[in-house]
Structure formats: structure tokens, C-alpha cells
């Protein structure tokens, strides 16, 4: 799979890519594809950056193993739980389609701080007496297309937010029975020190 392929951009989080880049560099050093000074220099750069393009450029000239995370990302994931609480973070949230089936549970999905979040994501739900809570930045639009049966959808927007053109859209589809879906945005502090 070609690392410079634009369709791969934004597929994994910077944290996961950083970890994977360091693993690729370790493997390349162990196989004598990098000298010690090159290896140390690249690992140092990888540890001190969250820039996805810079992380990718550190491994362009070294062979990669097939089992690496970069080649194992999928377009859809299925999550199910019963009578539990789950918090979803990281690269799973970048999956294009998430199928979530929950009963008497709470699912928290935290999209805040995900710089690679863009495009359209779909969350297909089958909620039964459950809570789905999404934490999203101001520049992400959430569209509710859920068939609700004695359920509630609540989106909290901050009147002080200044969202421009949205960078991503999350569409929630499926069914919800006696459940609650909440969309929360980042908080702004009303009190600030004036200079």
C-alpha cells in the first residue's frame, strides 16, 4: 500500500501513527537499513511531533512490514455492549461507519482534539434504554436521522462559538428506544483576564 496515497490521510490518529512510525524505525534499524545516528535522529523527531505528514516522511525510504497498523485500518467497525459503560477514543472514531448496538448501556465518544477528523462519518445505532454521548469540536456538524421511540436527542451549542465552514459531518442513523443521544461541544470559559 502506498504511504503517500491521499486516501490514507486521516485514517489513523497522530498518536497511533507516532507509535507505528517508531516501530517501523526500530525494525529498519534492526535490519541494518538505518545507521545508529539516523535511527536516533528520526526517533527523536517522531517523539516530538504530531504532524502526520512529518511522521509519514520519516519512514518513506525504509522497508515496511505487512502487519503494520497503517495497512490494517478498516472502513467499518461493529461495537455492541449490554449493561456496561464504554468510552471510545482514538483511531476507532476515524472509521467511516460505526455500527453500535447497545442495551442498558452508556457509550461516550470523544472527538475533541482529533486533528485528522474530516469528511463524513456515519454512526448507525440500535439503542435500547441507553445513552449515547458525543463530544465534538465546534467545526463538526452532527445530523440526527434516528427513528426515535420515547427517546431524546439534545445538542448543546455554545453561543460564543465561532464555527466557520465545517471540516467534518457525523450522521447518526438507526433506531433508539427509550434512549438519550447527547451532543456536547467544547466548553468556553466566560471569565478571561483582560490585558
KOLMI-277669 format. One record per residue: x, y, z of N, C-alpha, C in turn; residue number from 1. Coordinates in nm, 3 decimals. Example, Ala and Ser with C-alpha at 12.3 -4.5 7.8 and 13.67 -1.06 7.14 Angstrom:
2
      n.c1      n.c2      n.c3     ca.c1     ca.c2     ca.c3      c.c1      c.c2      c.c3     k
     1.319    -0.569     0.780     1.230    -0.450     0.780     1.320    -0.330     0.780     1
     1.285    -0.225     0.708     1.367    -0.106     0.714     1.290     0.003     0.787     2
This chain:
195
      n.c1      n.c2      n.c3     ca.c1     ca.c2     ca.c3      c.c1      c.c2      c.c3     k
     0.084    -0.117     0.000     0.000     0.000     0.000     0.088     0.124     0.000     1
     0.058     0.220    -0.081     0.141     0.338    -0.096     0.117     0.435     0.019     2
     0.223     0.470     0.090     0.214     0.561     0.204     0.168     0.700     0.164     3
     0.202     0.744     0.042     0.166     0.879     0.001     0.025     0.886    -0.060     4
    -0.047     0.777    -0.060    -0.183     0.772    -0.112    -0.271     0.868    -0.032     5
    -0.335     0.969    -0.097    -0.416     1.066    -0.024    -0.534     1.003     0.047     6
    -0.584     0.890    -0.001    -0.699     0.827     0.065    -0.662     0.773     0.202     7
    -0.531     0.753     0.229    -0.488     0.704     0.360    -0.477     0.817     0.461     8
    -0.475     0.941     0.414    -0.458     1.054     0.503    -0.578     1.066     0.595     9
    -0.555     1.082     0.725    -0.662     1.097     0.820    -0.724     0.966     0.863    10
    -0.662     0.854     0.830    -0.719     0.725     0.866    -0.681     0.684     1.006    11
    -0.564     0.720     1.055    -0.527     0.686     1.191    -0.488     0.813     1.266    12
    -0.498     0.811     1.397    -0.467     0.930     1.477    -0.318     0.955     1.479    13
    -0.279     1.078     1.510    -0.137     1.115     1.516    -0.065     1.033     1.623    14
    -0.133     1.007     1.734    -0.072     0.927     1.842    -0.039     0.787     1.793    15
    -0.135     0.723     1.724    -0.113     0.588     1.672    -0.006     0.587     1.564    16
    -0.008     0.689     1.477     0.092     0.697     1.371     0.231     0.719     1.429    17
     0.240     0.799     1.535     0.370     0.821     1.601     0.425     0.689     1.655    18
     0.341     0.613     1.723     0.382     0.484     1.778     0.425     0.389     1.667    19
     0.346     0.387     1.559     0.376     0.299     1.447     0.503     0.340     1.374    20
     0.526     0.471     1.361     0.648     0.521     1.297     0.771     0.475     1.374    21
     0.766     0.484     1.505     0.879     0.442     1.587     0.902     0.291     1.572    22
     0.795     0.213     1.562     0.810     0.068     1.540     0.874     0.038     1.405    23
     0.835     0.112     1.301     0.895     0.094     1.169     1.044     0.126     1.175    24
     1.078     0.236     1.244     1.219     0.275     1.255     1.301     0.171     1.333    25
     1.242     0.116     1.440     1.312     0.010     1.516     1.340    -0.110     1.427    26
     1.240    -0.149     1.349     1.255    -0.264     1.260     1.362    -0.235     1.154    27
     1.358    -0.114     1.096     1.456    -0.078     0.994     1.598    -0.077     1.051    28
     1.615    -0.029     1.174     1.746    -0.028     1.237     1.793    -0.171     1.265    29
     1.703    -0.255     1.313     1.738    -0.394     1.343     1.778    -0.470     1.216    30
     1.723    -0.431     1.102     1.754    -0.496     0.975     1.867    -0.427     0.899    31
     1.938    -0.334     0.965     2.052    -0.261     0.907     2.015    -0.172     0.789    32
     1.893    -0.119     0.788     1.854    -0.023     0.685     1.883     0.120     0.729    33
     1.909     0.139     0.857     1.943     0.271     0.912     2.068     0.261     0.998    34
     2.152     0.365     0.991     2.266     0.373     1.082     2.214     0.422     1.218    35
     2.294     0.404     1.321     2.253     0.441     1.457     2.218     0.589     1.467    36
     2.300     0.677     1.409     2.272     0.821     1.418     2.143     0.858     1.345    37
     2.117     0.794     1.228     1.992     0.819     1.154     1.872     0.773     1.236    38
     1.884     0.655     1.294     1.776     0.598     1.375     1.743     0.690     1.494    39
     1.846     0.731     1.569     1.824     0.817     1.686     1.764     0.951     1.647    40
     1.812     1.007     1.537     1.761     1.136     1.491     1.613     1.127     1.453    41
     1.577     1.023     1.377     1.438     1.008     1.332     1.343     0.977     1.448    42
     1.388     0.894     1.542     1.304     0.864     1.659     1.281     0.990     1.741    43
     1.385     1.071     1.755     1.373     1.197     1.829     1.270     1.289     1.763    44
     1.276     1.299     1.631     1.178     1.382     1.558     1.037     1.326     1.577    45
     1.022     1.194     1.564     0.891     1.130     1.579     0.832     1.153     1.717    46
     0.915     1.145     1.819     0.866     1.164     1.956     0.822     1.307     1.983    47
     0.875     1.402     1.908     0.848     1.543     1.936     0.756     1.612     1.836    48
     0.685     1.535     1.753     0.592     1.597     1.659     0.458     1.523     1.657    49
     0.354     1.597     1.623     0.222     1.538     1.599     0.179     1.562     1.455    50
     0.269     1.616     1.375     0.241     1.644     1.234     0.239     1.512     1.156    51
     0.121     1.476     1.104     0.103     1.348     1.035     0.194     1.337     0.913    52
     0.206     1.445     0.834     0.291     1.441     0.715     0.438     1.422     0.752    53
     0.481     1.490     0.857     0.621     1.475     0.900     0.648     1.333     0.950    54
     0.552     1.276     1.024     0.568     1.138     1.071     0.577     1.041     0.954    55
     0.493     1.059     0.853     0.497     0.972     0.736     0.629     0.985     0.660    56
     0.682     1.107     0.653     0.806     1.128     0.577     0.927     1.060     0.641    57
     0.920     1.031     0.770     1.033     0.968     0.840     1.056     0.824     0.797    58
     0.956     0.762     0.735     0.969     0.619     0.700     0.956     0.592     0.551    59
     0.957     0.695     0.469     0.938     0.676     0.325     1.048     0.593     0.260    60
     1.172     0.602     0.311     1.285     0.535     0.245     1.326     0.404     0.313    61
     1.242     0.351     0.402     1.277     0.224     0.467     1.169     0.119     0.437    62
     1.208    -0.010     0.429     1.108    -0.115     0.404     1.011    -0.128     0.522    63
     0.887    -0.162     0.491     0.785    -0.176     0.594     0.732    -0.317     0.597    64
     0.695    -0.363     0.716     0.637    -0.496     0.729     0.489    -0.490     0.695    65
     0.432    -0.602     0.650     0.291    -0.608     0.611     0.196    -0.594     0.729    66
     0.237    -0.632     0.849     0.145    -0.637     0.962     0.129    -0.503     1.032    67
     0.179    -0.395     0.974     0.174    -0.267     1.042     0.033    -0.211     1.045    68
     0.009    -0.127     1.144    -0.121    -0.065     1.166    -0.170     0.011     1.043    69
    -0.078     0.074     0.970    -0.115     0.157     0.856    -0.196     0.078     0.754    70
    -0.164    -0.049     0.734    -0.235    -0.129     0.636    -0.353    -0.205     0.691    71
    -0.381    -0.193     0.821    -0.486    -0.275     0.880    -0.612    -0.197     0.917    72
    -0.620    -0.070     0.881    -0.738     0.008     0.914    -0.854    -0.036     0.826    73
    -0.974    -0.032     0.883    -1.092    -0.077     0.811    -1.190     0.038     0.795    74
    -1.285     0.021     0.703    -1.384     0.125     0.678    -1.501     0.120     0.774    75
    -1.525     0.004     0.840    -1.637    -0.006     0.933    -1.599    -0.092     1.053    76
    -1.663    -0.061     1.164    -1.643    -0.135     1.289    -1.779    -0.161     1.351    77
    -1.789    -0.268     1.426    -1.913    -0.302     1.497    -1.884    -0.307     1.646    78
    -1.966    -0.238     1.722    -1.950    -0.234     1.867    -2.083    -0.272     1.930    79
    -2.079    -0.365     2.024    -2.201    -0.399     2.095    -2.169    -0.417     2.242    80
    -2.263    -0.377     2.325    -2.245    -0.396     2.469    -2.381    -0.400     2.537    81
    -2.382    -0.464     2.651    -2.505    -0.479     2.728    -2.472    -0.451     2.873    82
    -2.548    -0.361     2.933    -2.534    -0.324     3.074    -2.388    -0.290     3.109    83
    -2.333    -0.194     3.034    -2.195    -0.151     3.062    -2.176    -0.006     3.018    84
    -2.058     0.044     3.044    -2.020     0.179     3.003    -1.893     0.169     2.922    85
    -1.891     0.232     2.803    -1.772     0.230     2.718    -1.738     0.371     2.677    86
    -1.609     0.396     2.668    -1.558     0.524     2.618    -1.475     0.495     2.494    87
    -1.515     0.552     2.381    -1.444     0.531     2.257    -1.358     0.654     2.225    88
    -1.230     0.629     2.202    -1.136     0.736     2.169    -1.039     0.684     2.064    89
    -0.966     0.775     2.004    -0.858     0.735     1.914    -0.904     0.698     1.775    90
    -0.827     0.610     1.710    -0.846     0.583     1.568    -0.979     0.514     1.535    91
    -1.042     0.449     1.630    -1.172     0.386     1.600    -1.275     0.491     1.560    92
    -1.261     0.612     1.611    -1.356     0.719     1.579    -1.337     0.771     1.437    93
    -1.223     0.743     1.376    -1.198     0.786     1.239    -1.254     0.689     1.137    94
    -1.307     0.575     1.183    -1.369     0.477     1.096    -1.489     0.541     1.026    95
    -1.505     0.513     0.898    -1.612     0.579     0.821    -1.751     0.543     0.871    96
    -1.773     0.414     0.906    -1.904     0.370     0.953    -1.887     0.291     1.082    97
    -1.955     0.335     1.187    -1.955     0.263     1.315    -2.095     0.208     1.339    98
    -2.107     0.078     1.357    -2.233     0.016     1.394    -2.231    -0.008     1.544    99
    -2.325     0.056     1.614    -2.328     0.046     1.760    -2.461    -0.013     1.803   100
    -2.454    -0.126     1.873    -2.574    -0.191     1.926    -2.557    -0.202     2.077   101
    -2.641    -0.129     2.150    -2.627    -0.127     2.295    -2.762    -0.142     2.363   102
    -2.758    -0.205     2.480    -2.876    -0.223     2.560    -2.842    -0.191     2.705   103
    -2.917    -0.100     2.764    -2.897    -0.059     2.904    -2.751    -0.023     2.930   104
    -2.694     0.061     2.842    -2.553     0.096     2.850    -2.533     0.244     2.820   105
    -2.411     0.291     2.843    -2.371     0.426     2.809    -2.246     0.419     2.723   106
    -2.251     0.485     2.607    -2.136     0.494     2.517    -2.095     0.641     2.509   107
    -1.968     0.669     2.536    -1.913     0.804     2.523    -1.812     0.804     2.410   108
    -1.830     0.898     2.316    -1.740     0.908     2.201    -1.678     1.047     2.202   109
    -1.546     1.053     2.216    -1.477     1.181     2.232    -1.399     1.217     2.105   110
    -1.455     1.308     2.025    -1.391     1.354     1.902    -1.308     1.480     1.924   111
    -1.308     1.536     2.044    -1.233     1.659     2.069    -1.083     1.631     2.057   112
    -1.012     1.721     1.998    -0.868     1.707     1.986    -0.822     1.618     1.873   113
    -0.912     1.570     1.789    -0.873     1.484     1.677    -0.851     1.571     1.554   114
    -0.725     1.603     1.526    -0.693     1.692     1.416    -0.718     1.629     1.280   115
    -0.715     1.494     1.271    -0.733     1.430     1.141    -0.878     1.401     1.107   116
    -0.971     1.444     1.191    -1.114     1.420     1.165    -1.160     1.510     1.051   117
    -1.205     1.450     0.942    -1.261     1.526     0.831    -1.354     1.436     0.750   118
    -1.429     1.497     0.661    -1.521     1.420     0.578    -1.649     1.383     0.649   119
    -1.715     1.278     0.597    -1.843     1.234     0.652    -1.825     1.101     0.724   120
    -1.872     1.096     0.848    -1.871     0.973     0.927    -2.017     0.936     0.955   121
    -2.044     0.806     0.956    -2.179     0.761     0.987    -2.176     0.672     1.110   122
    -2.266     0.702     1.202    -2.282     0.618     1.321    -2.422     0.557     1.313   123
    -2.427     0.424     1.293    -2.554     0.352     1.288    -2.580     0.295     1.426   124
    -2.692     0.333     1.484    -2.720     0.292     1.622    -2.843     0.204     1.630   125
    -2.841     0.116     1.729    -2.957     0.040     1.773    -2.953     0.050     1.925   126
    -3.019     0.153     1.977    -3.014     0.183     2.121    -3.140     0.134     2.189   127
    -3.124     0.068     2.301    -3.236     0.022     2.380    -3.209     0.060     2.526   128
    -3.284     0.158     2.577    -3.266     0.207     2.714    -3.119     0.240     2.741   129
    -3.060     0.321     2.653    -2.918     0.351     2.661    -2.892     0.499     2.640   130
    -2.767     0.539     2.663    -2.721     0.676     2.642    -2.607     0.675     2.543   131
    -2.611     0.765     2.446    -2.500     0.788     2.354    -2.460     0.934     2.369   132
    -2.335     0.956     2.408    -2.287     1.093     2.430    -2.169     1.117     2.338   133
    -2.181     1.219     2.252    -2.074     1.256     2.160    -2.016     1.390     2.204   134
    -1.885     1.394     2.220    -1.813     1.518     2.249    -1.745     1.560     2.119   135
    -1.787     1.673     2.062    -1.736     1.715     1.932    -1.686     1.859     1.936   136
    -1.590     1.894     1.848    -1.547     2.034     1.836    -1.654     2.116     1.766   137
    -1.639     2.249     1.770    -1.737     2.338     1.710    -1.747     2.325     1.559   138
    -1.638     2.285     1.492    -1.641     2.279     1.346    -1.681     2.142     1.292   139
    -1.754     2.064     1.372    -1.807     1.935     1.328    -1.960     1.941     1.339   140
    -2.027     1.910     1.229    -2.174     1.912     1.224    -2.226     1.773     1.256   141
    -2.330     1.766     1.340    -2.393     1.639     1.372    -2.536     1.643     1.319   142
    -2.571     1.543     1.238    -2.705     1.535     1.180    -2.776     1.414     1.238   143
    -2.896     1.437     1.294    -2.974     1.331     1.357    -3.078     1.276     1.260   144
    -3.063     1.148     1.222    -3.161     1.081     1.137    -3.213     0.954     1.206   145
    -3.214     0.956     1.338    -3.252     0.839     1.417    -3.404     0.833     1.429   146
    -3.459     0.713     1.414    -3.601     0.691     1.438    -3.617     0.673     1.588   147
    -3.680     0.770     1.651    -3.688     0.772     1.796    -3.822     0.719     1.845   148
    -3.815     0.635     1.948    -3.934     0.583     2.014    -3.916     0.610     2.163   149
    -3.985     0.714     2.213    -3.971     0.756     2.352    -3.825     0.785     2.385   150
    -3.757     0.855     2.293    -3.616     0.888     2.310    -3.595     1.038     2.298   151
    -3.476     1.083     2.335    -3.444     1.224     2.333    -3.314     1.248     2.258   152
    -3.311     1.354     2.176    -3.188     1.399     2.112    -3.164     1.542     2.157   153
    -3.047     1.567     2.213    -3.016     1.700     2.263    -2.877     1.740     2.217   154
    -2.868     1.857     2.151    -2.738     1.908     2.108    -2.714     2.040     2.177   155
    -2.604     2.049     2.248    -2.569     2.170     2.319    -2.471     2.249     2.234   156
    -2.511     2.369     2.196    -2.422     2.458     2.123    -2.391     2.579     2.211   157
    -2.272     2.624     2.202    -2.231     2.739     2.281    -2.252     2.865     2.198   158
    -2.319     2.961     2.253    -2.348     3.083     2.175    -2.222     3.164     2.148   159
    -2.113     3.135     2.218    -1.989     3.207     2.197    -1.900     3.140     2.092   160
    -1.943     3.027     2.042    -1.860     2.957     1.944    -1.866     3.029     1.810   161
    -1.757     3.020     1.735    -1.749     3.083     1.604    -1.708     2.977     1.503   162
    -1.798     2.886     1.474    -1.762     2.782     1.378    -1.781     2.836     1.237   163
    -1.681     2.814     1.154    -1.690     2.854     1.014    -1.740     2.737     0.933   164
    -1.677     2.715     0.820    -1.712     2.601     0.736    -1.678     2.473     0.809   165
    -1.771     2.376     0.818    -1.743     2.253     0.893    -1.637     2.167     0.824   166
    -1.549     2.108     0.905    -1.446     2.019     0.849    -1.494     1.875     0.845   167
    -1.600     1.843     0.920    -1.649     1.706     0.923    -1.799     1.705     0.953   168
    -1.864     1.597     0.911    -2.005     1.577     0.941    -2.023     1.436     0.996   169
    -2.096     1.427     1.105    -2.128     1.298     1.164    -2.279     1.279     1.150   170
    -2.317     1.173     1.080    -2.459     1.143     1.060    -2.495     1.024     1.149   171
    -2.596     1.043     1.234    -2.640     0.936     1.322    -2.770     0.880     1.265   172
    -2.771     0.749     1.234    -2.890     0.683     1.178    -2.925     0.563     1.265   173
    -3.039     0.503     1.239    -3.078     0.382     1.311    -3.201     0.405     1.397   174
    -3.208     0.331     1.508    -3.324     0.339     1.597    -3.281     0.359     1.741   175
    -3.367     0.426     1.815    -3.342     0.448     1.958    -3.474     0.431     2.032   176
    -3.475     0.339     2.128    -3.595     0.313     2.207    -3.564     0.346     2.353   177
    -3.641     0.439     2.409    -3.623     0.483     2.548    -3.476     0.514     2.576   178
    -3.416     0.593     2.488    -3.275     0.625     2.498    -3.252     0.775     2.485   179
    -3.129     0.816     2.511    -3.091     0.956     2.501    -2.964     0.968     2.418   180
    -2.967     1.061     2.323    -2.847     1.094     2.245    -2.814     1.239     2.276   181
    -2.692     1.263     2.321    -2.648     1.399     2.355    -2.524     1.433     2.274   182
    -2.521     1.556     2.223    -2.403     1.607     2.153    -2.354     1.726     2.233   183
    -2.230     1.717     2.280    -2.173     1.824     2.361    -2.053     1.883     2.289   184
    -2.041     2.013     2.297    -1.930     2.084     2.233    -1.830     2.126     2.340   185
    -1.712     2.168     2.295    -1.611     2.208     2.393    -1.658     2.330     2.470   186
    -1.608     2.341     2.590    -1.650     2.449     2.679    -1.563     2.572     2.661   187
    -1.625     2.686     2.677    -1.553     2.813     2.672    -1.562     2.875     2.810   188
    -1.454     2.931     2.855    -1.455     2.998     2.984    -1.503     3.140     2.964   189
    -1.606     3.177     3.039    -1.666     3.309     3.023    -1.582     3.418     3.087   190
    -1.504     3.381     3.185    -1.424     3.480     3.253    -1.282     3.474     3.201   191
    -1.236     3.583     3.148    -1.097     3.587     3.099    -1.032     3.715     3.149   192
    -0.906     3.707     3.166    -0.830     3.821     3.216    -0.804     3.916     3.100   193
    -0.840     4.043     3.119    -0.818     4.143     3.015    -0.684     4.209     3.038   194
    -0.612     4.235     2.926    -0.480     4.299     2.940    -0.494     4.447     2.944   195
